[in-house]
Amino acid sequence: MDGAKELMDPSLIGSQRSVDALRLSVRASNCLKQAGIATVGQLMQCTQLQLLRLPNLGQRTLREIREALAVFQESPEDQHKGKQNSGDPADEIERTADSESRIESAEGESNTPAEPQRRILAFLSGLRIRERSVLIHRVFRSDITLEELGQRFTVTRERIRQIEGTLRKRVRSYLSSADADAINACAQEFRAQIGRALPVDAFEEYCAEWPQLNGASDADRKCLAAFIGWIAGPYMERGGWATTEDYSAREIVEALVNARDDRGWISPIAVRVTLLGAGVRGDFHHTWMVAHRFWPIDGGWLPHASNMLDRAEQLLRYRLEPMSAEAMYPLVESESERSLRNRLSDDERFKRVSRQGHFALREWTQYEEYSGIAAEIAEEIERQGGVADSQNLIDVLSARFGVRPNSVYQYLSAPMFVKARGGRVRMRTDEEAIAVRANPTLCQGLYRVDHQWKLRTEITAETLRGSGRPLQTAVAVLVGCQPGGRRVLRSPASEIVVSWPAGSASGPNLGSLRPDLQSLGGRVGDYLFLTLFDRSIDVSLLKAERAASGPTLERLSLLVGLAGSARSETESWAAIGSAIGIDARGGVPDPEEVYAQLVRRNEVSLARLAREACPHAVENIFERLEGTLGL
C-alpha cells in the first residue's frame, strides 16, 4: 500500500456529502470532524499519511474509512439510504449503539464512565486533607506557592516540598499498577479528545463538561479533572494556552514558515496538516494562528510582520501588484488611510505610482513613480523643451497615471504655470511672481472685531485628527502668504502653518490645529476662533451648546466672534455690522443691512439667524432675495 496516494476515486473529491453518509463509527467520525473534515470531498483530498497523523486515528480506523468509502462509491442505494437516515434521531441512536459495540469489540474497552471516577476518588480518599491539597495545588496545577501552602497548614515550605515529592512518587507508583488501568485509559481518551494544545478557557470548559465525569459533584469534578489532566499531559498554561510538556509552539511556527509558497502565503491545507500533526484540534486552528501572529488573507495565512510598514511590504509581495492606501490600511492595521499614506511616502522601499494613491515596491521597475499632478506637468513641459500644448499634456498624463483629464486641466491654472497663446503652457519664472490681492470684508467666516481679524472654523473629526484644511485666499493674504510661500505663526499650544504651494490648484492651506484643540478641549461641532496677528495666532473656543442656546441675537453675536457682554439691541446690530464689513460711516447699520451683507457673504445660516432676530425688519428684503438664494 502506498501511504501517500489518494484514498479512492478522484471523482469524489468535489462531493459535498457529509461524512455521516459513510456510516463510520463514533471514533472515526469524531477523528475526522475534530480535524475539520466535514464532507466526503474534503476527506478525498487527504492522503493516507495525512490521516494517520490525526490524533487517535490508527491503521484500524484508516481501514474502516477505506472500506466505508468503497461501499459509498459502489452502492448508490446505500448512499441514498445513508442520506435519508443522517438526520433521523432513531437512526442516529441505532448507528451509535452499533458503533459503540464495534469499538468495544475492537479495542477491548469494558470500563463504564463511573469506573475511573470510583478508582480516582478511592485513591484520593486515602490521602489526608493536607496531602490532597498539596497534590491538587502543587502536583496537578502549580497554582499556589510552597510558602502559601505552608502558611495554610502551619508548616514550613520545606515540609510542603517533601510532601510534594512523596506524592509524586506515590501517584506514579499507583498509575503503574493494574488498579489504575481504567484511569490510564481514561487519560488517554482525554488527551486524544483535546490534543496537545488548546486555549485555557476551552480546556477548563472541556474539563467541566467531560462526559466521563457525569454524575460527579462539583468539588469531585475539579479534583477528577485535575487528576486526569495531569496524567494525560501533564497540561500547563503557556501564554493563554493549556499545553502538554512535549508541545513546542516554536517548532510549529518554523514548520509553517517553511511551508510558505513563493509569495510568502501558507495554504489552509498546509496549516491543517501541520497543526493536526502537532496535536492542535481543528476547531482551534484559526484561534491558534491568530494567537501566534499569523495574518489571515484569501483563505490562507501570512506570517505577521512586526510593524506596519513591514506588513505593507509583505502584502505587496503577496499581491504582486500596486495597492491603494485605502485598500491596505485595514489589512496592515494602520490607524487611518492618511497615516499609512504618509508613512509609505516617507519610506524608501515604496513609491507612489498613481494619482489615486496606489503604492508599489520601488524595486518594481515596470511602474513609473508618480510625484503629483503639478510635478508631472512640470516634468513633461521640460521634456517637451520648456513649452507644451495644454491638450497634449492632458492626454499624456491621463494615459500615463490614470488621472482624470479635468484634474490635469485644473492644475494647469496653478501659480507655477503660465498659459501662453495658442493653448501653450510654460513654467512661471522667478521674475513673474504673483502678488495676489483679496477683499477680506466679503470672506465667509472672517470677521473684524476690536481692530483684529477673526477666523471662525467648525471642528470636525478630521480637524481633531490633525488634518489640514483649505484656507480662503483673503486669509492667506492677511497673514502675508503669497503663492509659493509659507508662514509659520505661533499659537498658545504650538505653531500653525499657512502654506500656498505653487503647484496647488486649490489655493492656500491651513495646517494642523490639533494641539490647540486638545488644550482647549474642543469636540466635533464646536467652533474655533483664530485671531490673526502679524506673527502669531490667538485661539478661543465656542462650544456648540453655547452657540445653539440663548437669544437669537446673542447667538448671532457669538458666531461672528463678539464677546457675550451685555449690549443693547441697537449696539448689538452695530457690532455685528462692523464685524461683517458694513461701513459705519453711513450710520448705525440696521437689521436689514446686516441681513443683506450676510447674504452677500454667502453666510446662509447666519442670515437665517438675523431674520429670526428681527423678522419684521428683514421681511421685505427676504422676499426679494428668497427666490434667488433658495432660503
Secondary structure in CASP SS format (residue, H / E / C, confidence):
PFRMAT SS
TARGET T0000
AUTHOR 0000-0000-0000
METHOD secondary structure of the structure
MODEL  1
M C 1.00
D C 1.00
G C 1.00
A C 1.00
K C 1.00
E E 1.00
L C 1.00
M C 1.00
D C 1.00
P H 1.00
S H 1.00
L H 1.00
I C 1.00
G C 1.00
S C 1.00
Q C 1.00
R C 1.00
S E 1.00
V H 1.00
D H 1.00
A H 1.00
L H 1.00
R C 1.00
L C 1.00
S C 1.00
V H 1.00
R H 1.00
A H 1.00
S H 1.00
N H 1.00
C H 1.00
L H 1.00
K H 1.00
Q H 1.00
A C 1.00
G C 1.00
I C 1.00
A C 1.00
T E 1.00
V H 1.00
G H 1.00
Q H 1.00
L H 1.00
M H 1.00
Q C 1.00
C C 1.00
T E 1.00
Q H 1.00
L H 1.00
Q H 1.00
L H 1.00
L H 1.00
R C 1.00
L C 1.00
P C 1.00
N C 1.00
L C 1.00
G C 1.00
Q H 1.00
R H 1.00
T H 1.00
L H 1.00
R H 1.00
E H 1.00
I H 1.00
R H 1.00
E H 1.00
A H 1.00
L H 1.00
A H 1.00
V H 1.00
F H 1.00
Q H 1.00
E H 1.00
S C 1.00
P H 1.00
E H 1.00
D H 1.00
Q H 1.00
H H 1.00
K H 1.00
G H 1.00
K H 1.00
Q H 1.00
N H 1.00
S C 1.00
G C 1.00
D C 1.00
P H 1.00
A H 1.00
D H 1.00
E H 1.00
I H 1.00
E H 1.00
R H 1.00
T H 1.00
A H 1.00
D H 1.00
S H 1.00
E H 1.00
S H 1.00
R H 1.00
I H 1.00
E H 1.00
S H 1.00
A H 1.00
E H 1.00
G C 1.00
E C 1.00
S C 1.00
N C 1.00
T C 1.00
P C 1.00
A H 1.00
E H 1.00
P H 1.00
Q H 1.00
R H 1.00
R H 1.00
I H 1.00
L H 1.00
A H 1.00
F H 1.00
L H 1.00
S H 1.00
G C 1.00
L C 1.00
R C 1.00
I H 1.00
R H 1.00
E H 1.00
R H 1.00
S H 1.00
V H 1.00
L H 1.00
I H 1.00
H H 1.00
R H 1.00
V H 1.00
F H 1.00
R C 1.00
S C 1.00
D C 1.00
I C 1.00
T C 1.00
L H 1.00
E H 1.00
E H 1.00
L H 1.00
G H 1.00
Q H 1.00
R H 1.00
F C 1.00
T C 1.00
V C 1.00
T C 1.00
R H 1.00
E H 1.00
R H 1.00
I H 1.00
R H 1.00
Q H 1.00
I H 1.00
E H 1.00
G H 1.00
T H 1.00
L H 1.00
R H 1.00
K H 1.00
R H 1.00
V H 1.00
R H 1.00
S H 1.00
Y H 1.00
L H 1.00
S C 1.00
S C 1.00
A H 1.00
D H 1.00
A H 1.00
D H 1.00
A H 1.00
I H 1.00
N H 1.00
A H 1.00
C H 1.00
A H 1.00
Q H 1.00
E H 1.00
F H 1.00
R H 1.00
A H 1.00
Q H 1.00
I H 1.00
G C 1.00
R C 1.00
A E 1.00
L E 1.00
P E 1.00
V H 1.00
D H 1.00
A H 1.00
F H 1.00
E H 1.00
E H 1.00
Y H 1.00
C H 1.00
A H 1.00
E H 1.00
W C 1.00
P H 1.00
Q H 1.00
L H 1.00
N C 1.00
G C 1.00
A C 1.00
S C 1.00
D H 1.00
A H 1.00
D H 1.00
R H 1.00
K H 1.00
C H 1.00
L H 1.00
A H 1.00
A H 1.00
F H 1.00
I H 1.00
G H 1.00
W H 1.00
I H 1.00
A H 1.00
G C 1.00
P C 1.00
Y E 1.00
M E 1.00
E E 1.00
R E 1.00
G C 1.00
G C 1.00
W E 1.00
A E 1.00
T E 1.00
T E 1.00
E C 1.00
D C 1.00
Y C 1.00
S C 1.00
A H 1.00
R H 1.00
E H 1.00
I H 1.00
V H 1.00
E H 1.00
A H 1.00
L H 1.00
V H 1.00
N H 1.00
A C 1.00
R C 1.00
D C 1.00
D C 1.00
R C 1.00
G C 1.00
W C 1.00
I E 1.00
S C 1.00
P H 1.00
I H 1.00
A H 1.00
V H 1.00
R H 1.00
V H 1.00
T H 1.00
L H 1.00
L H 1.00
G H 1.00
A C 1.00
G C 1.00
V E 1.00
R C 1.00
G H 1.00
D H 1.00
F H 1.00
H H 1.00
H H 1.00
T H 1.00
W H 1.00
M H 1.00
V H 1.00
A H 1.00
H C 1.00
R C 1.00
F E 1.00
W E 1.00
P E 1.00
I E 1.00
D C 1.00
G C 1.00
G E 1.00
W E 1.00
L E 1.00
P E 1.00
H C 1.00
A C 1.00
S C 1.00
N C 1.00
M H 1.00
L H 1.00
D H 1.00
R H 1.00
A H 1.00
E H 1.00
Q H 1.00
L H 1.00
L H 1.00
R H 1.00
Y H 1.00
R H 1.00
L C 1.00
E C 1.00
P C 1.00
M E 1.00
S E 1.00
A H 1.00
E H 1.00
A H 1.00
M H 1.00
Y C 1.00
P C 1.00
L C 1.00
V C 1.00
E C 1.00
S C 1.00
E C 1.00
S C 1.00
E H 1.00
R H 1.00
S H 1.00
L H 1.00
R H 1.00
N H 1.00
R H 1.00
L H 1.00
S H 1.00
D H 1.00
D C 1.00
E C 1.00
R C 1.00
F E 1.00
K E 1.00
R E 1.00
V C 1.00
S C 1.00
R C 1.00
Q C 1.00
G C 1.00
H E 1.00
F E 1.00
A E 1.00
L E 1.00
R C 1.00
E C 1.00
W C 1.00
T C 1.00
Q C 1.00
Y C 1.00
E C 1.00
E C 1.00
Y C 1.00
S C 1.00
G C 1.00
I H 1.00
A H 1.00
A H 1.00
E H 1.00
I H 1.00
A H 1.00
E H 1.00
E H 1.00
I H 1.00
E H 1.00
R H 1.00
Q C 1.00
G C 1.00
G C 1.00
V E 1.00
A E 1.00
D E 1.00
S H 1.00
Q H 1.00
N H 1.00
L H 1.00
I H 1.00
D H 1.00
V H 1.00
L H 1.00
S H 1.00
A H 1.00
R H 1.00
F H 1.00
G C 1.00
V C 1.00
R C 1.00
P H 1.00
N H 1.00
S H 1.00
V H 1.00
Y H 1.00
Q H 1.00
Y H 1.00
L C 1.00
S C 1.00
A C 1.00
P C 1.00
M C 1.00
F E 1.00
V E 1.00
K E 1.00
A C 1.00
R H 1.00
G H 1.00
G H 1.00
R E 1.00
V E 1.00
R E 1.00
M E 1.00
R C 1.00
T C 1.00
D H 1.00
E H 1.00
E H 1.00
A C 1.00
I C 1.00
A C 1.00
V C 1.00
R C 1.00
A C 1.00
N C 1.00
P H 1.00
T H 1.00
L H 1.00
C C 1.00
Q C 1.00
G C 1.00
L E 1.00
Y E 1.00
R E 1.00
V E 1.00
D C 1.00
H C 1.00
Q E 1.00
W E 1.00
K E 1.00
L E 1.00
R E 1.00
T E 1.00
E E 1.00
I C 1.00
T C 1.00
A H 1.00
E H 1.00
T H 1.00
L H 1.00
R H 1.00
G C 1.00
S C 1.00
G C 1.00
R E 1.00
P E 1.00
L C 1.00
Q C 1.00
T H 1.00
A H 1.00
V H 1.00
A H 1.00
V H 1.00
L H 1.00
V C 1.00
G C 1.00
C C 1.00
Q C 1.00
P C 1.00
G C 1.00
G C 1.00
R E 1.00
R E 1.00
V E 1.00
L E 1.00
R E 1.00
S C 1.00
P C 1.00
A C 1.00
S C 1.00
E E 1.00
I E 1.00
V E 1.00
V E 1.00
S E 1.00
W C 1.00
P C 1.00
A C 1.00
G C 1.00
S C 1.00
A C 1.00
S C 1.00
G C 1.00
P C 1.00
N E 1.00
L E 1.00
G C 1.00
S C 1.00
L C 1.00
R H 1.00
P H 1.00
D H 1.00
L H 1.00
Q H 1.00
S H 1.00
L H 1.00
G C 1.00
G C 1.00
R C 1.00
V C 1.00
G C 1.00
D C 1.00
Y E 1.00
L E 1.00
F E 1.00
L E 1.00
T E 1.00
L E 1.00
F C 1.00
D C 1.00
R C 1.00
S E 1.00
I E 1.00
D E 1.00
V E 1.00
S E 1.00
L E 1.00
L E 1.00
K C 1.00
A H 1.00
E H 1.00
R H 1.00
A H 1.00
A C 1.00
S C 1.00
G C 1.00
P C 1.00
T H 1.00
L H 1.00
E H 1.00
R H 1.00
L H 1.00
S H 1.00
L H 1.00
L H 1.00
V C 1.00
G C 1.00
L C 1.00
A C 1.00
G C 1.00
S C 1.00
A C 1.00
R C 1.00
S C 1.00
E H 1.00
T H 1.00
E H 1.00
S H 1.00
W H 1.00
A H 1.00
A H 1.00
I H 1.00
G H 1.00
S H 1.00
A H 1.00
I C 1.00
G C 1.00
I C 1.00
D C 1.00
A H 1.00
R H 1.00
G H 1.00
G C 1.00
V C 1.00
P C 1.00
D C 1.00
P H 1.00
E H 1.00
E H 1.00
V H 1.00
Y H 1.00
A H 1.00
Q H 1.00
L H 1.00
V H 1.00
R H 1.00
R C 1.00
N C 1.00
E C 1.00
V H 1.00
S H 1.00
L H 1.00
A H 1.00
R H 1.00
L H 1.00
A H 1.00
R H 1.00
E H 1.00
A H 1.00
C C 1.00
P H 1.00
H H 1.00
A H 1.00
V H 1.00
E H 1.00
N H 1.00
I H 1.00
F H 1.00
E H 1.00
R H 1.00
L H 1.00
E H 1.00
G H 1.00
T H 1.00
L H 1.00
G C 1.00
L C 1.00
END
